[in-house]
Amino acid sequence: MMRIAIVNDMQMIVEALRRVISGIRDCKIAWIAYNGLEAVRKCEEDTPDLIIMDMLMPEMNGVEAVRRIMKKSPCPILIVTATVDGNSSRVFEALGEGALDAINTPLVDINGNAEGAMELVRKISMLRTLIDPGKSEQYRKNKSCVNSPSSSDAPLLITIGSSTGGPKALAEFFSEIPASLNAAFVVIQHIDKQFVQGLASWLSSECKLEFILAKAGDTLQKGKIFLAATNEHMVLLPDMSVNYTPEPENNPFRPSVDVFFNSLDANWKNKGIAALMTGIGHDGAEGLLKLKNSGWYTFAQDKDSSVVYGMPKAAAELDAAREILAPKKMAGRILELCMKERTQPWI
């Protein structure tokens, strides 16, 4: 049985969310809080399997509530807010502090019925495949826990996979990367497609390089950061262009880091640099190991700087990372490697 908590200051929305959750098989309400401060207290007393968190509330907003919960009593958090467009920076702050994902609040009519509830049901169903209900203690452990081009045609590629806490880690990493670095970049971040444009804009404002939503057919280019842009898996084709595929459909991590890393191993002709950052689960660890064995220089985020030490921990346990560092230090080390590569191979 999955125990879900609701945090929202509007009684009508609380009631609509309660109806939606009560209608999902093997789900029940753990508790309800009407502001962030109350949610922090209740979570300390009774940590649920999932929290549905609003952003704008009295006494304590959603960003601060996520930050305190992830510090004191970590558990999976889904941001459900009706003001994403007007408060996108707060949504991405919350994702950076450890929220798993974000979704628009279902519209509620005068009778308390929720239009768009199926999208919330779908999101909860997807998240429950990543969460082991009744074992939120895992969060505590984790927190404390065509013709192929020649290799000479391919730019240096730096690729990063991230999930829970990823926006903040990515901002820290790319804030240290100069616009003049002669490399192409790809980022695979677990996030719903409706928020990916906002994420790209927010990250671009925090960094020296611009984040671009990758479209099918785009070719990776120096000086650009391509961000996976759909709920399907992004892959690299033999002609160095990107595409999207629904396969494997049973992979709950969308877009999947492993799927992209595996396509790099098959089709990228140069050695590159790959990193796996903070996130729940194990997506990307096996793909990172495959790249390491093919001659790539690989990194994983360290435990202390990770919001959830799941994905990078899985990579460390597989010995898939050559170095384990915090994002800013990782960026500095990569700059050293890029300078070294001008005169001699890194490996």
N, C-alpha and C positions, 0 to 999 in steps of 0.2 A: 504494500500500500504506500503510495507516494503522498507525503504530507506537504501541503502547499500553504504558505502564509501570504496574506494580502496586506499591502501597505498603501493606503490611499486616503485622502482627507475628504473625499466626496461620497456621501452615503449611497447615492444612487448607483455610482460606478462600483462601489464595494459590493452592493447587492447583485449587480449584473455579473461581476467577476465570480462571486460566490456561486451563482447559478451555473455559470459555465463550468467551473471546476468540479462542482458536485455532479455534473452530468458526464464527466470523464471517468471511464472505468478504472478502478483501483486508485483513485485519487480522492483525497478528502482535505478539508480545511484544517490547518494546524492552529492558526490564530489570525486575528485581524488587528492591525494597528492603524491609527488615523494620522500619524505624523512620523517623521524619521526618528525622533528621539524615543518615542514609544517602541518603535520597531527594534532599535538597538537594544533596549532593555529586555524586550520579550525574546529576542533572539539569543541573548545570553542565558535566559532561563530555560528556553526550549528551542533548540536549533532545528528548523524544519529541513526537508529535503530540497525545497525550492522556495524562493521569495519572489513575489510579483510586486515590483517597486515602482511607485510613481516618482516623478522628478520634482514637481513644484508642490511643496507642502509647508504648513506653518511649523514653527519651532526649529525644525531641521529639514533641509531639503534632501533630495534623493542622493546627490553626489556625496554629501557628508555622511549620510546614513550608510551608503555602500562602503565608504572608506572605513568607518568605525566597525561595521560588522565584519569586514574582511580582516580587520586587525584583532578584534576581540573574540569573535565566534564565527569564523569563515564558513560560508555555505553558498551554493549556487544562487545567483540573483538574475532575474529577467526584468529589464526595464520595460514597463508598459505605460506609455505616456501619450497624451493627446497633443502635445506641443513640441514634437520632434523638430519640425521645420524652424520654429522660432527659437528653439533652445538647443540646437544641434551641438554646440560646444559643450553644454552640460551633459548631454547624452554621451559624448565621447570621453569626457572626463570620467564619468561613471564607468564606462567600459575600461578605461585605463586603470581605474581603481579596483577592478576585479569582477564587474558585472559580466555575465556570460553573453548576453545578446540584448537587443532592444526591438520593440514592436509597437505599433500604434494601438492606443486603447480602442476597443470596440465601441462604436457609437451606440448610445443608450437612448431609447425612446421614452415617452412619458409613462409607459407601463413598466419600464425597467427591463425591457427586452434588449439584448445586445446584438446589433447588426455587425457582421464581420467577426462573429465569435469563432467561426471555423478556422480563421487564420491563427487565432490564439491557441485553439485546440491543437492545430498542426504543430505550432511552435513548441508547446509543452510536450507533445508526443515525441518530437525530435530530441528535445533536451533530455527526456527520461531515458533515452537510449545511451546518453553519455553519463548519466547520473545513476549510481546504484542506490535506489531508495532505501532509506533506513540506515544508510552508512555515510552520513554527512561528515563523520569524523575523518574521512579520507581528506577532506578539504583542510582540516587542521594539520594533518600530517604533511600534506603537500606544501602548505604555506610555510609551516615551520620547517612547512613543505612547498615527292617531286625530286630534283637533283639536290643532293645535299651540298651546302656550301663548304668550301675548304676551311680548315681551322684558322687560316690567316684572315679570313673574312669576318670571323666572329669576334665581337668585342669581349673584353673581360666582363663576365657576368657575376653579379653579387645577388643572391636570392635569399629571402628570409621567410620563414613560416611562423605564424603566431596565432594565439587564440585569446583566452581569458587574460586580461591585462595588457594585451598586445598594443592597443593604441598608444598608451603611455610609454611602453618600451620602445616602440618604433620611433616616437617623437624624440626620446632621449638618444637613440642611436643615430638617427638622420640629422639631428641638430649638430652633430660633430662631423658630418660628411660635407666637404666643400663642393660647391657647384662645379668646380674645375676638374674633379676627379674623372679620369678617362675610363668610365665603366658604365655598363647598363645594369639596371636594377629591376627585380621582380619581387613583389610582396604578395604572399598568400595569407590573408587574415580571415579567420572564421567570423563572418558577419553576414547578416541578411542583406540581400541586394538592395532593399529600399533605403538602407542607410549608408551604402558604400560611397555614393557621391559626396555625402556630407563628411564622411571620414576622410576622403581624398582632399577635400577643401580644408578641413581642419588641420590635417598633417602638413599640407602645403604652407599653411600660415605659420606653422611651428618650425619649419625646416628651410634649408637653403635651396633645395631642389623641389620641383613640382611633381606631385603625384597625379598620374594619368590613369583613367579607367581603361583597362586593356580590352580591346574589341577583337573579335574573331578576324584573323587576317593581318593584325598588326605585327610588325617585325621589331624585335628588340633593338633599341638604339642607345648609343652612348649618351650619358647625361640625362637620362629620363628614368623615372621610377614608375613601372607599370604595376597597377594594383588589380588583382583578380576581382571581377565586377559582377558576377552572377552567383546564383545558388547551385550552378553546375560546376563541374571540376575543370579547372584550366589546365591545358596541356601544351607542350611545345611540339611542333611538327618538324619533320626533317629539313624543311626550307627555312627554319628559324622563325617562322610565324607562330602565333598562338591561336588556339581554338578552345572550344568548350564542349564537354561531353557529359551526359547524365550518368555514364558508367564509371565505376560500379554504383548502381542505384541503392544498394544496401549499405553504403558507407555513410554513416551519420555526420561525419565531419565534412561540411560543405562551405566553401570549396576545400578539397582535401590537399594538404601539403604533400602527403605521400604520393598521390597521383601525379602532382606536378614534378616532384623530385625524380620519380621514376621515368617520366618523359624526358627530363634533362639527361639522365644517365643513358637513355637510348639514343638521343638525337643531338645533343650539344657536343661539338667537336673539340672544344677547348677545355682545359682545366678551369675551374671557377672557384668561387667562395660561396658556401652555403651555411646558413645559421638557423637554429631552431630556438624560438623564444617562449616565454611564459604561456601556459595554457593547460586546461584540463585534458586528460586523456593521454594518448600515445601517438597521435597523428604526426607523421613526419620523421619519427625516429628511425624506422626501417629504411626509408628513402634516404635519410642523411647518411646512414651506414653504407648504403650502396654507393652514394657519391664519394664518400671517403675512400672506399675500396677502389674507386675508379680514378683516384688521383686528385680529387677536389680537396681544398682546405676547409675544414668544417669546424663550426662553433656551436655551443649550446649556452644558453643563459644560466647563470649561477643561481643557486637556491635562495640566497639572501635577497636578491633583487627581483625574484619572480613573484608575481601575485599569487599564482598557483603553480607549484613545482611538479607539473605532470608531464607535459611533452618534453621539456629539456631533461627531466629526470630519466624518462624512458630512453632518451638518446645517450645519456651518461652511462646508464646500466648496460647498454649495448656496446659501449666504447665507440660510439659513432662520432664523437666530437674530439677533435685534436686539442681544442682549448675550451675551457669553461669560464666565462667572464660575464660581468654586468654589461648592459648595453653600451654605455659610454666607453668603457675600457675595450669592449669588442670593436667599436668603431675605430679607436686609436690603433689597435693592433692590426686591423685590416688596412689602414692607411700605411702602416709600416710595411706590410706585405706587398702592397701595390708599389711602393717605392723600391723595394728589394727586387721585385719582379722585372724591373727595367734592366737590371744587370745580370740576374741569375734566377733560375727557377726557385719557387718557394719550397718545393718538396724534393 
